[in-house]
Amino acid sequence: MSWMNKLKVRLWPRFTYLDRRETPGWSAYGRVDNSPTDPAYGRMTNPERFRPLHTAMLAIIYRLESDFEVERAEGFGLDEKLERGLDLARADVILTPRDADAPPIAVVFTAFPGLRLRLGRWYIEPFPNCGCDACDESAESEIERLREMVDDTVAGRLREAVEIPLISSMDSGWVEASSWSPDGRRARSRSRVGRRRAFEMSGGRRRLALNWKPWPRRQSAGRGGPGCRSNPLS
């Protein structure tokens, strides 16, 4: 093992974020402080334990359609970037609030099984975050995290930004997203993007911030309300 790898293994438990802080879609949830040499990082025992994520997401979609003024689109290829590199278990779902200042939510159901969500315009988050034995995630904890992040998004507790520095040694910009909960919990994502792509995303500006608003509620929320869909779980 080279001296650099030895140093990395020695420091990893203290500075786990150094290798993951620029990973698209990464958040503070689910971070672990184990050694990268642990073979459990490459092992995924019983991925079927995450199957309840699909059922939970369908129930969330049904609830959101019942309670909010939102349009639903369903089909394959609706969000090619979100689907990229994944085997899909069913069609994607995109929920778009009728208020253009409220954030949309797109969902991809993976064959792993798991989920990948786009919250707002750029914030991509996987469920589970990893799935390996070292991370030791459970369906229950991931469903709780899923509900919390969806609720924060729907409540307008989501902020996104694109920033292009005047001078960048890597000729790149940054895409950031953060969400927060009433109890003080926060999730944050920060990733690099090519300078040209960053300018496309920001509409030619050096900085663009999106402070999303809450979803508009239906006048009669719940079963039987306007626009109510049939329960996909029934």
Secondary structure by P-SEA (a helix, b strand, c coil): ccaaaaaaaaaccccccccccccccccccccccccccccccccccccccccaaaaaaaaaaaaaaacccccccccccccccccccccccbbbbbbbcccccbbbbbbbbbccccccccccccbbbbccccccccccccaaaaaaaaaaaaaaaaaccccccccccccccccbbbbbbbbbcccbbbbbbbbcccaaaaaaaaccccbbbbbccccccccccccccccccccccc
